[in-house]
Amino acid sequence: MAVRDILTYPDERLRQVSAPVERFDDALQARIDDLEETRLAGPGAVGIAAPQVDWFERVVIVDVSGRRKTQSHGHLILVNPEITEWEGFALGREGCLSVPDYTGNVVRAERIQLHALDREGSECAFAMEGYEARAVQHEMDHLDGLLFLDRLVSRRQDLFQRKVYKGQGNSD
């Protein structure tokens, strides 16, 4: 396993659309392990998408279980994820490993139905809401070459410089 370098804005590779995963082999498993190691090395990262480490297949990892009072399905490795239904909208603050110096207010669906494959290629489905649904939508945007910056209503009113305090790193 290895911690990979994270692409950061304005790197044009972050705009690339990712291809569906077609082979569930040892190479895929090794890349997923590297992606997880990279997520864990990130300051407080609850999610990561393959394109953030210069790998353009449709794989995301999300784990919001460490956040208090947050419903979650635990540690999720989602391959070829698709949102099949969404409901409601909510404004929330987001940060990103690929945009380390800023956070922003973004409107996302409050509840989603999600279908995906797990790391072995087995089908799975989830009903998600709140912060977990937001995190999954954020990571899935990376698969389509989108950043939270693209979803800001107003860069002047909804984009904020991240505060870093002495002895404390950034966290998503």
QUIHUDA-V84613 format. One record per backbone hydrogen bond with DSSP energy under -1.0 kcal/mol. NH is the residue of the N-H (numbers start at 1). CO is the residue of the C=O. Records with the same first field share a line. If there is no record, write none. Layout:
BEGIN
NH = CO + CO
END
This chain:
BEGIN
7 = 52
9 = 98
11 = 8
14 = 11
15 = 12
16 = 13
18 = 143
19 = 56
29 = 25
30 = 26
31 = 27
32 = 28
33 = 29
34 = 30
35 = 31
36 = 32
37 = 33
38 = 34
39 = 35
40 = 36
41 = 37
42 = 38
44 = 42
48 = 61
50 = 59
52 = 49
53 = 50
54 = 51
55 = 50
58 = 19
59 = 57
60 = 78
61 = 48
62 = 76
63 = 46
67 = 64
76 = 62
78 = 60
79 = 117
80 = 58
82 = 115
84 = 113
85 = 113
87 = 111
90 = 108
92 = 106
94 = 104
99 = 96
102 = 99
103 = 160
104 = 94
105 = 158
106 = 92
108 = 90
111 = 87
112 = 128
113 = 85
114 = 126
115 = 82
116 = 124
117 = 79
118 = 122
121 = 118
124 = 116
126 = 114
128 = 112
130 = 110
134 = 130
135 = 131
136 = 132
137 = 133
138 = 134
139 = 135
140 = 136
141 = 137
144 = 141
145 = 142
146 = 141
150 = 147
151 = 148
158 = 154
160 = 103
162 = 101
168 = 165
172 = 43
END
